[in-house]
Amino acid sequence: MGLASLDIHEKEGGSMKGDMRPDEVKRVLFIAQYPPPVHGASLMNLYTRESTRITSEFDCRFINLATAESIGDIEKAGIRKFGKVLQLYVRVARCLIGFKPHLCYITPSPIGLSFLKDCLVVVICKVFRRKILVHLHGKGIASRANKSKLMCGIYRSLFSGTHVICLSSRLSQDVADVYSGRPFILPNGIPDLCERRERQVRGGPVRILFLSNFIASKGVLVLVEALALLQKRNERNKKFLCRLVGADNDMKAPDLQDLIEERGLGERVSLMGPKFGAEKADEFAWADILVFPTYRDCFPLVILEAMMHGRAVVSTYEGAIPEIIDHGRNGILCRQRDVEDLAQGIEGLLGNRESIRRLGMEARKKFSEQFDFPKFESKLADTINQCLV
């Protein structure tokens, strides 16, 4: 699976599967975000679109819910985007009339302007009396609903009469006050692209990888400050190298480089720019541990990628991460935005190659048991079938 073949709109037509009679086909309309921009939700939707299990079991149509071309453009408004939104609503209505899906699968944004745009898509599907399955890839609903009676009412109206998928039990609490049903729990899963071989223990400095867009909430500044603390403490803690891999966003590479130099980390920390495909796999091959100190996330796919590669993970008690990483068993968890706690979490692994190896092996084992893509697509297919009953 990959990022090729992104002509989503050309796939709205489609045809019935094989020689099945129309009354035997379960028709599903997928209205979801697809790359670009590339983020966790759009990648999961792309994997679903390319799933052999899903596309063979159901007669599928796919409509791109995204109207932004980059992550920074997602919450921006404008005349051009307004035109795209209107085209989206027309496309959805035409497909509801012509295709007559038994189920509409929708992945709305949970907050912001994008939520209001996506909310109307759900309303259109309700007008046509279609069964609706809402798959939530974000969070923030509870806080918005608690702050505003109006938003609370909108959320309750949105979820009324629908089925809901949450990424984890922890994240299901985000809809507890606005959804009266019992949500399905469906963790993300990604294709296993790694050869299954044991990680070899090596000497030299511990190699630390940060991989994400350069967004402050992903914790890149917290990591730089934690590494600066470690470098000051003693000679053992100087035995690390770190690569920051990602594209500019609200943090810019020149500003990060200035901070790295100010903290005396110029010889230890390198900015690598964005990496994809084989180049990203090379970064995981280089690394001993992934450090991802995010403080605003749901179910980071980069953690699953690290586990797939058999790398130890240092992350935070954020979103579904405590259900992915078992602290002390297949990774280390630290408090969000806590430089000292993150420094201590990393420090426990510096100079301890056996712990790094053990955590990496357990991470790889849990990935294989719970988070590879065939398990995800099987559970999604089962969920869709339950909603069609």
Sine and cosine of phi, psi and omega as CSV:
sin_phi,cos_phi,sin_psi,cos_psi,sin_omega,cos_omega
0.00,0.00,0.55,-0.84,-0.05,-1.00
-0.33,-0.95,-0.27,-0.96,-0.06,-1.00
-0.99,-0.13,0.16,0.99,0.06,-1.00
-0.97,0.23,0.30,-0.95,0.08,-1.00
0.86,0.51,0.92,0.38,-0.03,-1.00
-0.96,-0.28,0.36,0.93,-0.01,-1.00
-0.99,0.17,0.94,0.34,-0.14,-0.99
-0.87,0.50,-0.70,0.71,-0.13,-0.99
-0.91,0.42,-0.48,0.88,0.01,-1.00
-0.95,0.31,-0.18,0.98,-0.04,-1.00
-0.99,-0.11,0.13,0.99,-0.04,-1.00
-0.95,0.32,-0.43,0.90,-0.05,-1.00
-0.95,0.30,-0.96,0.28,0.08,-1.00
0.93,0.36,-0.12,-0.99,0.01,-1.00
-0.46,-0.89,0.27,-0.96,0.03,-1.00
-0.91,0.41,0.50,-0.87,-0.02,-1.00
-0.97,0.26,0.85,-0.53,0.08,-1.00
0.84,0.54,-0.67,-0.74,-0.01,-1.00
-0.94,-0.34,0.46,0.89,0.02,-1.00
-0.93,0.37,0.57,-0.82,0.07,-1.00
-0.95,0.31,0.53,-0.85,-0.05,-1.00
-0.82,0.57,-0.56,0.83,-0.05,-1.00
-0.97,0.25,-0.09,1.00,0.03,-1.00
-0.98,-0.18,-0.16,0.99,-0.11,-0.99
-1.00,-0.01,0.71,-0.70,0.09,-1.00
-1.00,-0.07,0.95,-0.32,-0.09,-1.00
-1.00,-0.03,0.80,-0.60,-0.04,-1.00
-0.79,-0.61,0.79,-0.61,0.07,-1.00
-0.98,-0.21,0.89,-0.45,0.01,-1.00
-0.99,-0.11,0.90,-0.43,0.03,-1.00
-0.90,-0.43,0.98,-0.19,-0.20,-0.98
-0.50,-0.87,0.30,-0.96,0.05,-1.00
-0.98,0.20,0.72,-0.69,0.09,-1.00
-0.81,-0.59,0.48,-0.88,0.00,-1.00
-0.88,0.47,0.51,-0.86,-0.06,1.00
-0.99,0.12,0.29,-0.96,-0.08,1.00
-0.97,0.23,0.31,-0.95,-0.01,-1.00
-1.00,-0.01,0.89,-0.46,0.13,-0.99
-0.50,-0.87,0.04,-1.00,-0.12,-0.99
-0.83,0.55,-0.73,0.69,-0.04,-1.00
-0.91,0.42,-0.69,0.73,-0.03,-1.00
-0.92,0.39,-0.56,0.83,0.06,-1.00
-0.92,0.38,-0.69,0.72,0.03,-1.00
-0.88,0.48,-0.63,0.77,0.03,-1.00
-0.91,0.41,-0.60,0.80,0.05,-1.00
-0.91,0.41,-0.69,0.73,0.05,-1.00
-0.86,0.51,-0.65,0.76,0.02,-1.00
-0.90,0.43,-0.69,0.73,0.00,-1.00
-0.87,0.49,-0.56,0.83,-0.03,-1.00
-1.00,-0.07,0.09,1.00,-0.05,-1.00
-0.95,0.32,0.84,-0.55,0.06,-1.00
-0.89,0.45,-0.64,0.77,-0.01,-1.00
-0.89,0.46,-0.73,0.69,-0.06,-1.00
-0.93,0.37,-0.75,0.66,-0.10,-1.00
-0.96,0.27,-0.31,0.95,0.06,-1.00
-1.00,0.00,-0.48,0.88,-0.05,-1.00
-1.00,0.09,-0.45,0.89,-0.04,-1.00
-0.81,-0.59,0.43,-0.90,0.17,-0.99
-1.00,0.06,0.94,-0.33,-0.21,-0.98
-0.95,-0.32,0.57,-0.82,0.25,-0.97
-0.80,-0.60,0.52,-0.85,-0.09,-1.00
-0.78,-0.63,0.79,-0.61,0.08,-1.00
-0.83,-0.56,0.73,-0.69,-0.02,-1.00
-0.98,0.19,0.88,-0.47,0.01,-1.00
-0.99,0.17,-0.31,0.95,-0.06,-1.00
-0.97,0.26,0.65,-0.76,0.10,-0.99
-0.84,-0.54,0.05,1.00,0.04,-1.00
-0.97,-0.23,0.48,-0.88,0.00,-1.00
-0.97,-0.24,-0.19,0.98,0.05,-1.00
-0.55,-0.84,0.30,-0.95,-0.02,-1.00
-0.89,0.46,-0.63,0.78,0.01,-1.00
-0.92,0.38,-0.28,0.96,-0.05,-1.00
-1.00,-0.07,-0.08,1.00,-0.16,-0.99
-0.87,0.49,-0.71,0.71,-0.08,-1.00
-0.99,-0.14,0.18,0.98,0.02,-1.00
-1.00,0.01,0.57,-0.82,0.04,-1.00
-0.96,-0.29,0.24,-0.97,0.02,-1.00
0.15,-0.99,0.26,-0.97,-0.04,-1.00
-0.89,0.46,-0.68,0.74,-0.02,-1.00
-0.88,0.47,-0.69,0.72,0.00,-1.00
-0.93,0.38,-0.59,0.81,0.04,-1.00
-0.86,0.51,-0.65,0.76,0.06,-1.00
-0.89,0.45,-0.63,0.78,0.04,-1.00
-0.90,0.43,-0.62,0.79,0.00,-1.00
-0.90,0.43,-0.69,0.73,0.04,-1.00
-0.88,0.47,-0.66,0.75,0.05,-1.00
-0.88,0.47,-0.60,0.80,0.04,-1.00
-0.87,0.48,-0.74,0.67,-0.03,-1.00
-0.89,0.45,-0.65,0.76,0.04,-1.00
-0.90,0.44,-0.68,0.73,-0.02,-1.00
-0.89,0.45,-0.67,0.74,0.01,-1.00
-0.90,0.44,-0.73,0.69,-0.02,-1.00
-0.88,0.47,-0.68,0.73,0.01,-1.00
-0.88,0.47,-0.65,0.76,-0.01,-1.00
-0.94,0.34,-0.58,0.81,0.05,-1.00
-0.90,0.44,-0.59,0.81,0.01,-1.00
-0.97,0.25,-0.74,0.68,-0.10,-0.99
-0.99,0.14,-0.66,0.75,-0.08,-1.00
-1.00,0.07,-0.53,0.85,-0.01,-1.00
0.79,0.61,0.89,0.46,-0.04,-1.00
-0.92,0.40,0.54,-0.84,0.13,-0.99
-0.97,0.24,-0.44,0.90,-0.05,-1.00
-0.58,-0.82,0.67,-0.74,0.13,-0.99
-0.95,-0.30,0.88,-0.48,0.04,-1.00
-0.99,-0.16,0.87,-0.48,-0.14,-0.99
-0.77,-0.64,0.68,-0.74,0.03,-1.00
-0.89,-0.45,0.97,0.23,-0.08,-1.00
-0.97,0.25,0.48,-0.88,0.20,-0.98
-0.93,0.36,0.63,-0.78,-0.10,-1.00
-0.99,0.11,-0.30,0.95,-0.08,-1.00
-0.59,-0.80,0.18,-0.98,0.14,-0.99
0.98,0.21,-0.20,-0.98,0.01,-1.00
-0.89,0.46,-0.58,0.81,0.01,-1.00
-0.88,0.47,-0.60,0.80,0.04,-1.00
-0.88,0.48,-0.72,0.70,-0.03,-1.00
-0.88,0.47,-0.64,0.77,0.06,-1.00
-0.90,0.44,-0.72,0.70,-0.04,-1.00
-0.95,0.32,-0.51,0.86,0.00,-1.00
-0.86,0.51,-0.63,0.78,-0.01,-1.00
-0.93,0.37,-0.48,0.88,0.10,-1.00
-0.89,0.46,-0.68,0.74,0.05,-1.00
-0.89,0.46,-0.67,0.75,0.01,-1.00
-0.88,0.48,-0.68,0.73,0.01,-1.00
-0.87,0.49,-0.69,0.72,0.01,-1.00
-0.91,0.42,-0.55,0.83,0.05,-1.00
-0.94,0.35,-0.60,0.80,0.03,-1.00
-0.86,0.52,-0.59,0.81,0.01,-1.00
-1.00,0.06,0.13,0.99,0.08,-1.00
0.84,0.54,0.69,0.72,0.07,-1.00
-1.00,-0.06,0.51,-0.86,0.18,-0.98
-0.93,0.37,0.60,-0.80,-0.12,-0.99
-0.78,-0.63,0.73,-0.68,0.10,-1.00
-0.87,-0.49,0.92,-0.38,0.00,-1.00
-0.99,-0.11,0.85,-0.53,0.00,-1.00
-0.95,-0.32,0.93,-0.36,-0.07,-1.00
-1.00,-0.01,0.86,-0.51,0.05,-1.00
-0.95,-0.32,0.04,1.00,0.00,-1.00
-0.75,-0.66,-0.06,-1.00,0.01,-1.00
-0.59,-0.81,0.07,-1.00,-0.03,-1.00
0.87,-0.49,-0.02,1.00,-0.05,-1.00
-0.91,0.41,-0.71,0.71,-0.06,-1.00
-0.87,0.50,-0.70,0.71,-0.04,-1.00
-0.92,0.40,-0.63,0.77,0.03,-1.00
-0.92,0.38,-0.67,0.74,-0.02,-1.00
-0.91,0.40,-0.59,0.81,0.00,-1.00
-0.94,0.33,-0.46,0.89,-0.04,-1.00
-1.00,0.08,-0.37,0.93,-0.11,-0.99
-0.62,-0.78,0.84,-0.54,0.07,-1.00
-0.90,0.44,-0.55,0.83,0.03,-1.00
-0.89,0.45,-0.75,0.66,0.00,-1.00
-0.91,0.41,-0.58,0.81,0.05,-1.00
-0.87,0.50,-0.69,0.72,0.03,-1.00
-0.91,0.41,-0.62,0.78,0.02,-1.00
-0.90,0.43,-0.70,0.71,0.00,-1.00
-0.89,0.46,-0.69,0.72,-0.01,-1.00
-0.90,0.44,-0.64,0.77,0.04,-1.00
-0.91,0.41,-0.64,0.77,0.00,-1.00
-0.87,0.49,-0.73,0.68,-0.11,-0.99
-0.99,0.12,-0.21,0.98,-0.01,-1.00
-0.88,0.47,0.78,-0.62,0.04,-1.00
0.96,0.26,0.23,0.97,0.02,-1.00
-0.91,-0.41,0.25,-0.97,0.23,-0.97
-0.99,-0.16,0.52,-0.85,-0.08,-1.00
-0.76,-0.65,0.69,-0.73,0.14,-0.99
-0.94,-0.35,0.77,-0.64,0.17,-0.99
-0.92,-0.39,0.43,-0.90,-0.08,-1.00
-0.98,0.22,-0.36,0.93,-0.01,-1.00
-0.33,-0.95,0.22,-0.97,0.05,-1.00
-0.90,0.44,-0.65,0.76,0.04,-1.00
-0.86,0.51,-0.69,0.72,-0.05,-1.00
-0.96,0.28,-0.34,0.94,0.04,-1.00
-0.91,0.42,-0.36,0.93,0.05,-1.00
-0.91,0.41,-0.33,0.94,-0.02,-1.00
-0.92,0.39,-0.39,0.92,-0.02,-1.00
-0.91,-0.40,0.14,0.99,-0.12,-0.99
-0.86,0.51,-0.56,0.83,-0.07,-1.00
-1.00,-0.02,-0.13,0.99,-0.07,-1.00
-0.84,-0.54,-0.06,1.00,0.01,-1.00
-0.79,-0.61,0.86,-0.50,-0.10,-1.00
-0.99,0.10,-0.23,0.97,-0.02,-1.00
-1.00,0.07,-0.09,-1.00,0.05,-1.00
-0.96,-0.29,0.93,-0.37,-0.08,-1.00
-0.94,0.35,0.49,-0.87,0.19,-0.98
-0.96,0.28,0.59,-0.81,0.06,-1.00
-0.95,-0.32,0.89,-0.45,-0.06,-1.00
-0.69,-0.72,0.99,-0.13,0.05,-1.00
-0.91,0.42,0.50,-0.87,0.08,-1.00
-0.91,0.42,0.37,-0.93,0.11,-0.99
-0.54,-0.84,0.53,-0.85,-0.03,-1.00
-0.79,-0.61,0.40,-0.92,0.02,-1.00
-0.88,0.47,0.66,-0.75,0.01,-1.00
-0.99,0.11,0.95,-0.32,-0.07,-1.00
-0.95,-0.30,0.19,0.98,-0.10,-0.99
-0.94,-0.33,0.55,-0.84,0.19,-0.98
-0.95,0.30,0.60,-0.80,-0.07,-1.00
-1.00,-0.02,1.00,0.03,0.06,-1.00
-0.71,-0.70,0.48,-0.88,-0.06,-1.00
-0.95,0.32,0.61,-0.79,0.02,-1.00
-0.93,0.38,0.78,-0.63,0.03,-1.00
-0.99,0.10,0.71,-0.70,0.05,-1.00
-0.97,0.25,0.75,-0.66,-0.01,-1.00
-0.77,-0.64,0.33,-0.94,0.01,-1.00
-1.00,-0.05,-0.22,-0.98,0.01,-1.00
1.00,0.07,-0.07,-1.00,-0.01,-1.00
-0.88,0.48,0.58,-0.82,0.11,-0.99
-0.93,0.36,0.74,-0.67,-0.08,-1.00
-0.98,-0.18,0.88,-0.48,-0.09,-1.00
-0.96,-0.30,0.74,-0.68,0.01,-1.00
-0.88,-0.48,0.75,-0.66,0.25,-0.97
-0.91,-0.41,0.80,-0.60,-0.06,-1.00
-0.70,-0.72,0.94,-0.34,0.02,-1.00
-0.04,-1.00,0.27,-0.96,0.24,-0.97
-0.86,0.51,0.52,-0.85,-0.04,-1.00
-0.98,0.21,0.99,0.16,0.02,-1.00
-0.90,-0.44,0.75,-0.67,-0.08,-1.00
-0.81,0.58,-0.65,0.76,-0.07,-1.00
-0.93,0.36,-0.21,0.98,0.10,-1.00
-0.98,0.20,-0.15,0.99,0.13,-0.99
1.00,-0.02,0.28,0.96,-0.05,-1.00
-0.91,0.42,-0.61,0.80,0.03,-1.00
-0.94,0.35,-0.60,0.80,0.05,-1.00
-0.88,0.48,-0.64,0.77,0.00,-1.00
-0.91,0.42,-0.73,0.69,-0.01,-1.00
-0.86,0.52,-0.69,0.72,0.01,-1.00
-0.91,0.41,-0.61,0.79,0.03,-1.00
-0.91,0.41,-0.65,0.76,0.03,-1.00
-0.91,0.41,-0.58,0.81,0.06,-1.00
-0.90,0.45,-0.64,0.77,0.07,-1.00
-0.88,0.48,-0.72,0.70,-0.04,-1.00
-0.89,0.46,-0.62,0.78,-0.04,-1.00
-0.91,0.41,-0.47,0.88,-0.03,-1.00
-0.98,0.19,-0.33,0.94,-0.25,-0.97
-0.98,0.20,-0.82,0.58,0.01,-1.00
-0.29,-0.96,0.14,-0.99,-0.10,-0.99
-0.89,0.46,-0.59,0.81,-0.04,-1.00
-0.87,0.49,-0.64,0.77,-0.07,-1.00
-0.96,0.28,-0.13,0.99,0.07,-1.00
-0.99,0.17,-0.13,0.99,-0.07,-1.00
-1.00,0.07,0.90,0.43,0.08,-1.00
-0.56,-0.83,0.43,-0.90,0.18,-0.98
-0.79,-0.61,0.51,-0.86,-0.03,-1.00
-0.66,-0.75,0.66,-0.75,0.12,-0.99
-0.88,-0.47,0.77,-0.64,0.10,-1.00
-0.98,-0.21,0.94,-0.35,-0.09,-1.00
-0.93,-0.36,0.84,-0.54,0.02,-1.00
0.22,-0.98,0.10,-1.00,0.01,-1.00
-0.97,-0.24,0.46,-0.89,0.04,-1.00
-0.86,0.51,0.62,-0.79,0.15,-0.99
-0.60,-0.80,-0.89,-0.45,0.07,-1.00
-0.97,0.24,-0.21,0.98,0.19,-0.98
-0.95,-0.32,0.70,-0.72,-0.04,-1.00
-0.95,-0.32,0.58,-0.81,-0.04,-1.00
-0.82,0.57,-0.69,0.72,0.02,-1.00
-0.87,0.50,-0.62,0.79,0.03,-1.00
-0.93,0.37,-0.64,0.77,0.05,-1.00
-0.91,0.42,-0.65,0.76,0.01,-1.00
-0.90,0.45,-0.63,0.77,0.05,-1.00
-0.88,0.48,-0.68,0.74,0.01,-1.00
-0.90,0.43,-0.67,0.74,0.02,-1.00
-0.85,0.52,-0.69,0.72,0.01,-1.00
-0.93,0.37,-0.66,0.75,0.01,-1.00
-0.88,0.48,-0.56,0.83,-0.02,-1.00
-1.00,0.04,0.09,1.00,0.05,-1.00
0.95,0.31,0.47,0.88,-0.08,-1.00
-0.96,-0.29,0.23,0.97,-0.11,-0.99
-0.85,0.53,-0.52,0.85,-0.01,-1.00
-1.00,0.03,-0.14,0.99,-0.09,-1.00
-0.93,-0.36,-0.49,0.87,-0.13,-0.99
-0.88,-0.47,0.77,-0.63,-0.04,-1.00
-0.84,-0.54,0.67,-0.74,0.13,-0.99
-1.00,-0.02,0.80,-0.61,-0.14,-0.99
-0.94,-0.35,-0.21,0.98,-0.09,-1.00
0.98,0.22,0.01,-1.00,-0.02,-1.00
-0.96,0.30,0.56,-0.83,0.03,-1.00
-0.73,-0.69,0.65,-0.76,0.00,-1.00
-0.70,-0.72,0.33,-0.94,0.11,-0.99
0.83,0.55,-0.78,-0.62,-0.06,-1.00
-0.89,0.45,-0.56,0.83,0.00,-1.00
-0.92,0.39,-0.61,0.80,0.06,-1.00
-0.92,0.39,-0.66,0.75,0.05,-1.00
-0.87,0.50,-0.59,0.81,0.04,-1.00
-0.90,0.44,-0.58,0.82,0.03,-1.00
-0.91,0.40,-0.66,0.75,0.07,-1.00
-0.91,0.41,-0.58,0.82,0.04,-1.00
-0.91,0.42,-0.58,0.81,0.02,-1.00
-0.93,0.36,-0.60,0.80,-0.20,-0.98
-0.98,0.20,0.43,-0.90,0.22,-0.98
-0.99,-0.14,-0.64,0.77,-0.01,-1.00
-0.66,-0.75,0.51,-0.86,0.18,-0.98
-0.99,-0.15,0.78,-0.63,0.11,-0.99
-0.91,-0.41,0.87,-0.50,-0.08,-1.00
-0.69,-0.72,0.99,0.13,-0.12,-0.99
-1.00,0.06,0.80,0.60,-0.05,-1.00
-0.91,0.41,0.51,-0.86,0.13,-0.99
-0.78,-0.63,0.27,0.96,0.13,-0.99
-0.45,-0.89,1.00,0.06,-0.08,-1.00
-0.43,-0.90,0.23,-0.97,0.07,-1.00
-0.91,-0.42,-0.90,0.44,-0.11,-0.99
-0.56,-0.83,0.97,0.24,-0.16,-0.99
-0.90,0.44,0.85,-0.53,0.01,-1.00
-0.93,0.37,-0.43,0.90,0.00,-1.00
-0.89,0.46,-0.51,0.86,0.06,-1.00
-0.93,0.37,-0.66,0.75,0.06,-1.00
-0.89,0.46,-0.62,0.79,0.03,-1.00
-0.89,0.46,-0.68,0.73,0.03,-1.00
-0.89,0.45,-0.67,0.74,0.03,-1.00
-0.90,0.44,-0.64,0.77,0.05,-1.00
-0.85,0.52,-0.62,0.78,0.00,-1.00
-0.99,0.12,0.00,1.00,0.03,-1.00
0.96,0.27,0.56,0.83,-0.01,-1.00
-0.97,-0.23,0.62,-0.78,0.13,-0.99
-0.91,0.41,0.53,-0.85,-0.07,-1.00
-0.83,-0.56,0.73,-0.68,0.19,-0.98
-0.91,-0.42,0.88,-0.47,-0.04,-1.00
-0.59,-0.81,-0.44,-0.90,-0.16,-0.99
-0.77,-0.64,0.20,-0.98,0.08,-1.00
-0.99,0.14,0.94,0.34,-0.10,-1.00
-0.76,-0.65,0.69,-0.72,0.06,-1.00
0.81,0.58,-0.74,-0.67,-0.02,-1.00
-1.00,0.03,0.03,1.00,-0.11,-0.99
-0.83,0.55,-0.64,0.76,0.04,-1.00
-0.90,0.43,-0.26,0.96,0.10,-1.00
-1.00,-0.02,-0.21,0.98,0.06,-1.00
-1.00,-0.09,-0.73,0.68,-0.03,-1.00
-0.98,-0.22,0.86,-0.52,0.10,-0.99
-1.00,-0.02,0.95,-0.32,-0.13,-0.99
-0.81,0.58,0.82,-0.57,0.02,-1.00
1.00,0.06,-0.19,0.98,-0.02,-1.00
-0.96,-0.29,-0.80,0.61,0.04,-1.00
-0.82,-0.57,0.24,0.97,0.04,-1.00
0.12,-0.99,-0.06,-1.00,-0.01,-1.00
-0.82,-0.58,0.71,-0.71,0.03,-1.00
-0.91,-0.41,0.65,-0.76,-0.02,-1.00
-0.78,-0.62,0.26,-0.96,0.04,-1.00
-0.95,0.32,0.58,-0.81,0.02,-1.00
-0.89,0.45,0.63,-0.78,0.09,-1.00
0.86,0.50,0.35,0.94,-0.05,-1.00
-0.95,-0.31,0.99,-0.16,-0.07,-1.00
-0.88,0.47,-0.70,0.71,-0.03,-1.00
-0.89,0.45,-0.69,0.72,-0.01,-1.00
-0.91,0.42,-0.63,0.77,0.04,-1.00
-0.91,0.41,-0.67,0.74,0.03,-1.00
-0.86,0.51,-0.66,0.75,0.02,-1.00
-0.92,0.39,-0.62,0.78,0.02,-1.00
-0.89,0.46,-0.67,0.74,0.04,-1.00
-0.94,0.34,-0.66,0.75,-0.05,-1.00
-0.85,0.52,-0.57,0.82,0.01,-1.00
-0.90,0.43,-0.32,0.95,0.00,-1.00
-0.98,-0.18,-0.37,0.93,0.01,-1.00
-0.91,0.41,0.80,-0.60,-0.03,-1.00
0.99,0.17,0.10,1.00,-0.02,-1.00
-0.83,-0.56,0.97,0.24,-0.06,-1.00
-0.90,0.45,-0.53,0.85,-0.01,-1.00
-0.92,0.40,-0.65,0.76,0.05,-1.00
-0.90,0.44,-0.66,0.76,0.03,-1.00
-0.88,0.48,-0.70,0.71,0.00,-1.00
-0.90,0.44,-0.70,0.72,-0.04,-1.00
-0.91,0.42,-0.72,0.69,0.01,-1.00
-0.88,0.47,-0.64,0.77,0.02,-1.00
-0.90,0.43,-0.65,0.76,0.03,-1.00
-0.90,0.43,-0.69,0.73,0.02,-1.00
-0.92,0.39,-0.57,0.82,0.04,-1.00
-0.90,0.44,-0.71,0.71,0.02,-1.00
-0.89,0.46,-0.64,0.77,0.00,-1.00
-0.89,0.45,-0.71,0.70,-0.02,-1.00
-0.93,0.38,-0.59,0.81,0.07,-1.00
-0.85,0.52,-0.75,0.66,-0.03,-1.00
-0.89,0.47,-0.58,0.81,-0.06,-1.00
-0.98,0.19,-0.50,0.87,-0.18,-0.98
-0.79,-0.62,-0.43,0.90,-0.24,-0.97
-0.84,-0.55,0.19,0.98,0.09,-1.00
-0.99,0.16,0.42,-0.91,-0.23,-0.97
-0.89,0.46,-0.63,0.78,0.02,-1.00
-0.81,0.58,-0.56,0.83,0.04,-1.00
-0.93,0.36,-0.64,0.77,0.03,-1.00
-0.90,0.44,-0.76,0.65,-0.08,-1.00
-0.93,0.38,-0.52,0.85,0.06,-1.00
-0.92,0.40,-0.70,0.71,0.02,-1.00
-0.92,0.39,-0.60,0.80,0.02,-1.00
-0.92,0.40,-0.68,0.73,0.04,-1.00
-0.87,0.49,-0.68,0.73,0.03,-1.00
-0.89,0.46,-0.65,0.76,0.01,-1.00
-0.90,0.44,-0.71,0.71,0.02,-1.00
-0.87,0.50,-0.70,0.72,0.02,-1.00
-0.89,0.46,-0.61,0.79,0.04,-1.00
-0.91,0.42,-0.61,0.79,-0.01,-1.00
-0.96,0.29,-0.37,0.93,-0.01,-1.00
-0.99,0.13,-0.23,0.97,-0.03,-1.00
-0.92,0.39,0.00,0.00,0.00,0.00
